[in-house]
Amino acid sequence: MMKNKSGITLVELLIAIAIFVTLVGLMGVFFATGLNSYRTNSEMLTSQGNVRAVMFELSSKLREASIDDIEINGQHSSIDIDGTLYAFSLADSTISRTQSENTVVIARNISHFRVEVVNEITIVYNVESTNDNINLNSSVTLREFDRPSPAN
């Protein structure tokens, strides 16, 4: 009489489980690596976006201002542009904007912020990020124009 040999043996089952566990483990490693890379790149893009937003806002405000509307503190870490104060806090690693007693943090993870007047009409500023070694420099040449005097 012939025995029915359909089905799998215990050894075949153990080999199949070992191959399956190995493949799932490798997929987990690839997934974890991809997730870590995504987080790192996402943080870097956010940081770059913050630095670029600060640079854009400062450039826009400086281009609208005259030299009489701008005041830079002695340590070159804050600038007042026509009543709007942009200040760097080393303790918090932030740049904040204060306007009409409302203070808003506009950039985080900033390691360096410096503003200086090169000559009567050129202002140079530098922003560095702590996360990604992003270092942006810019200079703005102010327009010389006469503002209309207030109506009496």
Secondary structure by P-SEA (a helix, b strand, c coil): cccccccccaaaaaaaaaaaaaaaaaaaaaaaaaaaaaaaaaaaaaaaaaaaaaaaaaaaaaaacccccccccccccccccccbbbbbbccccbbbbbcccccccccccccbbbbbbccccbbbbbbbbccccbbbbbbbbbbbcccccccc
